[in-house]
Amino acid sequence: MKTQESAISATVRRSIIYLMCAFIVSCGLPMFLYTTLIYRAELPADVVNSRLMDFRDAISFEVPVYVDIPTADDESLLACEKAAKSLIEHDYALKNTWKLLLKKAESHTINPNEHYVVVLKSGDNDDFEVSSTSKLITLISPRTDFSLMTYLLAGALVKGVFSEELGVMESIFYGIKDLDLVMPYSSTYNVLFNLFVENGKPVNWEIEKALMKIQPVFDSLQHYSNFKISTQVQYYSKLRTEPVFDELRNANIIKKNDLSTFINFGDWNLNNNDIHPSINFLIYFSESNYKKVPLEIEESTTNSFLIPQWGGVQIFNKKMPILDGSVVTISELELENVLATFASQLFDLLGVPKTPKSPSIRIDSLHRVRTLKNLKTTLDNLASLIKLTDSLNEISIPESTKTHFMESVSLYDQSLEAIKKSDFSSAIEYSSGSLTSSNKAFFEKEMVQQAYFPSEHKLAVFLPLLGPLCTITILGLIKSLKDKKSKQNEKKDVELKKDI
């Protein structure tokens, strides 16, 4: 038997249901929308697109070269510039992107250690020489009139001094990637010098003194990146593969095929917890040193080898016999040749051009090449970010992403201004900052986390919380509306009966 609900109870029940519905609509729903709202800062896509379209036209490297030849005048210098421009456009397809700016040298103010300086030397045939220690370029010619040597100088600069730099720049514009050998660019590198000893006998090394000799190399690269140098010694560093003894050479030989497994990553402590990439230089001191048997690398003149994107290894053999019971010391003098090898390997790992011989010219070229790479990679990062945010409408774009985005664009523009002023040291620093900011914008933590939290996951989180409440409220509201409609129908039936 059905019990009749009292009028007061029905009124109270309906009031509770209506209040709950009003609360959900006025407070619950806005709070739900607010707490699940995905904030998307507006990224100015047109800023990136315009720079992408104008990239080639915006880049204009002007390399100043000072001509210290008495017969050089403005007209002949201009003719030489035009000849160089024709060679560049013909051989490298770098129209207006890279050009020479020839100036008459004032000998008392121009230093060949800091500036590109051209001088003339008498000779039987036309030729040129590049200093191995400075930026001095010597033209060799039987003539003395500079107007007759414009093509000689243009060819010497374009096809000689700067040929590798121009080739790399051309490959950058055509999207050709770096060799696998080169380390990915970073504004900071950890450079770790390791001494690995095969057995447990103590070995001293005068590394601190020796590093002072190589410090000028890092100083010359200070605008390129920041290098944090550290050292360590590790004992009981056994090789994975035993070397083969060669009776003719009276030496243990490491086969070329075994170099790929020379580094024992499982047992050797080479871990670095720093977020910045590490460049490792390893000196290996073999136990065979105590037996007067050198350890040598097959077909190697330097007894060293390079590991792509990791570092370099030098097998060290003590030339003097080791006395029984004595502590071995690798002297500063012995380390000088080793560090010279490491310096050469460092240049290879950073992608420094191999020609000409002068380190200052090669590092200058590295600055310009790396600046161009950084600027291109920056635009690629920002364009990818725009594409990502457009394709994923539910991904969050925090304000910090926009801040890094705009900072990257600002530093990009500053780098272009520095290039126009031929201030290449500042240009690479700005481009490095621009690249770093673009990486921060793309890999912003909050945005990356949101990419892995789609709407389906939100539903799975909120349904257990909101499902029961909404179900009870909706069912109660439906029942209340049905009861109300039923009473209205009953009332109409009663009125009809009265009329009859």
HELIX and SHEET records of a PDB file:
HELIX    1   1 ALA A    7  PHE A   23  1                                  17    
HELIX    2   2 ILE A   24  GLY A   28  3                                   5    
HELIX    3   3 LEU A   29  THR A   35  1                                   7    
HELIX    4   4 ALA A   45  MET A   53  1                                   9    
HELIX    5   5 PHE A   55  ALA A   58  1                                   4    
HELIX    6   6 ASP A   74  TYR A   92  1                                  19    
HELIX    7   7 PHE A  146  LEU A  148  5                                   3    
HELIX    8   8 THR A  150  ALA A  156  1                                   7    
HELIX    9   9 LEU A  157  VAL A  161  3                                   5    
HELIX   10  10 SER A  163  PHE A  173  1                                  11    
HELIX   11  11 ILE A  207  SER A  220  1                                  14    
HELIX   12  12 LYS A  256  THR A  261  5                                   6    
HELIX   13  13 GLU A  287  LYS A  291  5                                   5    
HELIX   14  14 GLU A  332  LEU A  350  1                                  19    
HELIX   15  15 PRO A  359  SER A  391  1                                  33    
HELIX   16  16 GLU A  399  LYS A  420  1                                  22    
HELIX   17  17 PHE A  424  PHE A  442  1                                  19    
HELIX   18  18 LYS A  445  ALA A  451  1                                   7    
HELIX   19  19 SER A  455  ASP A  499  1                                  45    
SHEET    1   A 5 TRP A  98  LYS A 104  0                                        
SHEET    2   A 5 PHE A  61  VAL A  67  1                                        
SHEET    3   A 5 TYR A 116  SER A 122  1                                        
SHEET    4   A 5 LEU A 136  SER A 141  1                                        
SHEET    5   A 5 ASP A 127  VAL A 130 -1                                        
SHEET    1   B 5 ASN A 226  GLN A 234  0                                        
SHEET    2   B 5 THR A 188  VAL A 197  1                                        
SHEET    3   B 5 SER A 278  PHE A 285  1                                        
SHEET    4   B 5 GLY A 311  PHE A 316  1                                        
SHEET    5   B 5 SER A 304  ILE A 307 -1                                        
SHEET    1   C 2 VAL A 203  TRP A 205  0                                        
SHEET    2   C 2 VAL A 328  ILE A 330  1                                        
SHEET    1   D 3 VAL A 244  ASP A 246  0                                        
SHEET    2   D 3 ALA A 251  ILE A 254 -1                                        
SHEET    3   D 3 LEU A 295  ILE A 297  1                                        
END                                                                             
